[in-house]
């Protein structure tokens, strides 16, 4: 099974100049908790999560419409290719403790997003049948992602570094 078989293709994204209020509204309207941040040509250059927005609004003492995404986004972007095997993507999610991977082509252009939700729902659909994606794959990835990150990783995030 390939990433393209599970990824969400109609992915919403924002720009570095998008403000946090607009990013939060996009997340609300599209029932998602992350937006890839794209630059000219649609290349993925970062990600921003609903958690990033909540913490920024709570710590920056500025209103969300005055804070651009670039101040809060993570520039560490772990990505998958549409042609990657799903187990390769899960391994990356476990290693980097991320719930979602932007899916990009060879030029870094955003083509979709793979979330643990996508993976869990597919494993559920394989209920009782022998398939490529097993519950154990999902549970081991979720366990790894849910483990607390080391403090040095947290200190490298823009919100922590500037707080």
Long-range contacts (C-beta under 8 A, 24 or more apart in sequence): 1-85, 1-86, 1-122, 1-131, 1-132, 1-133, 2-82, 2-83, 2-84, 2-85, 2-86, 3-80, 3-81, 3-82, 3-83, 3-84, 3-85, 3-86, 3-89, 3-101, 3-103, 3-114, 4-82, 4-83, 4-103, 4-112, 5-86, 5-122, 6-86, 6-114, 6-118, 6-119, 6-122, 7-80, 7-82, 7-103, 7-111, 7-112, 7-113, 7-114, 7-118, 8-112, 8-113, 8-114, 8-115, 8-118, 9-111, 9-112, 11-36, 11-102, 11-103, 11-110, 11-111, 11-112, 11-113, 13-37, 13-38, 13-42, 13-44, 13-110, 14-38, 14-48, 14-69, 15-39, 15-69, 16-45, 16-46, 16-68, 16-69, 16-70, 16-73, 17-68, 17-69, 17-70, 18-68, 18-69, 19-64, 19-65, 19-66, 19-67, 19-68, 19-69, 20-53, 20-56, 20-57, 20-64, 20-65, 20-67, 20-68, 20-69, 20-72, 21-63, 21-64, 21-65, 22-65, 23-48, 23-53, 23-69, 24-50, 24-53, 24-64, 27-53, 33-99, 33-100, 34-99, 34-100, 34-113, 34-115, 35-69, 36-77, 36-102, 36-110, 36-113, 37-69, 37-70, 37-73, 38-110, 41-107, 41-109, 42-109, 42-110, 43-104, 43-107, 43-108, 43-109, 43-110, 44-77, 44-79, 44-102, 44-104, 44-108, 44-109, 44-110, 45-75, 45-77, 46-70, 46-73, 46-74, 46-75, 46-77, 47-73, 47-74, 47-77, 47-100, 47-102, 48-72, 48-73, 48-74, 49-74, 52-159, 55-159, 56-159, 59-159, 59-163, 71-158, 71-162, 72-158, 72-159, 73-158, 74-157, 74-158, 75-158, 76-156, 77-102, 79-103, 79-104, 79-108, 80-104, 80-114, 81-105, 81-106, 82-111, 82-112, 86-119, 86-132, 86-133, 86-137, 87-137, 89-114, 90-119, 90-137, 90-140, 90-141, 93-141, 93-144, 93-145, 94-140, 94-141, 94-144, 94-145, 95-144, 97-144, 97-145, 97-147, 97-149, 98-145, 99-145, 116-141, 116-142, 116-145
